[in-house]
Amino acid sequence: MPTLRDLLASRLRDALAAIGQDSSRAGISQAADARFGDYQANAAMALAKETKANPRQLASEILSKLDVSGLAATPEIAGAGFINFRLEDSFLSERLSNLALDSRLGLDLIQNPKKIIVDFSSPNVAKPMHVGHIRSTILGDCLVRIARFLGHQVIADNHIGDWGTQFGKVIYGWKHFLHPEDLKSDAITELVRLYREVTRLEETDETVKRSAREELVKLQAGDPENLAIWKQTVDLSWREFEKLYGLLDIQFDERLGESFYNEALGPLCTDLEHRGIATTSEGALCIFFNDPATLEGKPAIIRKSDGGFLYATTDLATIDYRLKHWHPDAIWYVVGAPQALHFQQIFAAAKMMGFECDLQHIAFGSILGQDRKIMKTRAGENVGLAEVLQEAIHRARLIIANRTDQLPASEAESTARLIGLGAVKYAELSQNRLTDYVFSWDKLLAFEGNTAPYLQNAYVRIRSIFRRAAEPANPRATVLLNEAAERALGLKLLQYAETVPVVLEEFRPNILANYLYELANTYHTFYEACPVIKADPANRASRLLLCDITARTLEHGLGLLGIGCPERM
């Protein structure tokens, strides 16, 4: 159903058209201060600036043609020409009654859905996933969930790093130093040990260095033994990755690694050179750009002087394959901000190649330790993602054990997972994706403030009301908005449908996270001001229904963030 903002904007467009003004300027926003109304429009100010008119006089002219009957009280002009709207309580009550019966909580499917490939996570084979993978993995999954719910066709693609020079070392180590039992019990740790052992030996032994390179050359040439070792390495690594993805409740539709595109790299370079898109410079094949603002003097190298290929080559071959195989309207790359130049080059090259697709680099900042530096272990290594997730669950387990109401062991464990993993995800998604943030266990697991446990606890408190009331909400009860706290909660619930689609406009899940935090705060104000169970029958039924819609919205919104809600904490 149309959102509150859509309905007001439609009325405002009619009024602007009636006075001969540009109806596309009928923007409506939620009011920053509830004392002045629920929504506001600055159309008069914007149009007056363009036409050199008096903004308040233009606002009065707009109001003379603005019909908001059945929707809002007579709008008011404020300040330099703002038009403020206060919705009628009867209208809000009717909309809330409709919302109570709507499984999608007011969110319609998008009118023009797209086919979108979301490229995210992308761990490297034979290496453990680490804290640096948190942002891409969790942000990417959230965008997939929201885009799908809105009606887009989404292909979640994990472009794993399964090819490169490191495999010469891994294969050499496999043949000379492998501990089969360790490989069986903890494959990633054993593969990392092999890589490090060969790297250490190479520092003092040229024979080892040369042999590792030879193993790589044999792999690239298709040697059966080396290919078998490589394939086993990929399979063992993916098995470990899947454990983490399973824990995080993340699935992929595609997981073609860099190796899949190997055979396409040579022909791609030949084609680009033949078409004049790529030229040789100092022995390397490069794509030069003519954009003086960003890329002039910053060519993309697609084949080194020694004949080797680079990430740019693989990424262009990947785009070519995806367009021919999937025919997407858009490809979203959820990759860290340091790769911005790389993607500028790739997107510019793709345009030169004639690829027609909306290519987006969804960049993000870094996770910092308490010292405000990139989060590392004391030994200076990347913090393992598995260790972070298990630590989060462990800490949540301790918190649950210390709470007054003891849960059965099985429920306590599942609740600890929901709280711990939800805390890690929310700590990521509640941030502006472009900013760095400090990873703090105390902050992300706190039951107060803008955290997942706070929101989960709000949901749990609502569910406890229904256990005490011993009756479900009546979805056909009349919604009464006699108290200011009831009205504020009802209005906030109706704004959920306005919030979710905005997330994809700039790929900012923190907009949804902040909405859910505001909803929980608004609910707590309502809970303190408006007795539910002890209210008279009409108010009790109305308030139980408001509680139910709030619980559904919190659960659904957190679900779009990839976070589950326990029934008890």
TALIN-V627150 format. One record per run of one state. SS is the DSSP state (H for helix, E for strand, - for the rest). FROM is the first residue (numbers start at 1). TO is the last residue. If there is no record, write none. Layout:
<<SS FROM TO> <SS FROM TO>>
//
This chain:
<<- 1 3> <H 4 18> <- 19 22> <H 23 25> <- 26 28> <E 29 30> <- 31 33> <H 34 36> <- 37 38> <E 39 41> <- 42 42> <H 43 51> <- 52 54> <H 55 65> <- 66 71> <E 72 72> <- 73 75> <E 76 78> <- 79 81> <E 82 85> <- 86 86> <E 87 87> <- 88 88> <H 89 100> <- 101 114> <E 115 119> <- 120 123> <E 124 124> <- 125 129> <E 130 130> <- 131 132> <H 133 150> <- 151 152> <E 153 157> <- 158 160> <E 161 161> <- 162 165> <H 166 177> <- 178 179> <H 180 185> <- 186 186> <H 187 202> <- 203 205> <H 206 220> <- 221 223> <H 224 248> <- 249 253> <E 254 254> <- 255 257> <H 258 274> <- 275 278> <E 279 281> <- 282 283> <E 284 287> <- 288 299> <E 300 303> <- 304 308> <E 309 309> <- 310 310> <H 311 325> <- 326 329> <E 330 334> <- 335 336> <H 337 352> <- 353 357> <E 358 362> <- 363 366> <E 367 368> <- 369 373> <E 374 374> <- 375 375> <E 376 376> <- 377 381> <E 382 382> <- 383 383> <E 384 384> <H 385 401> <- 402 408> <H 409 429> <- 430 436> <E 437 438> <- 439 440> <H 441 444> <- 445 451> <H 452 469> <- 470 483> <H 484 494> <- 495 495> <H 496 504> <- 505 509> <H 510 529> <- 530 536> <H 537 560> <- 561 569>>
//
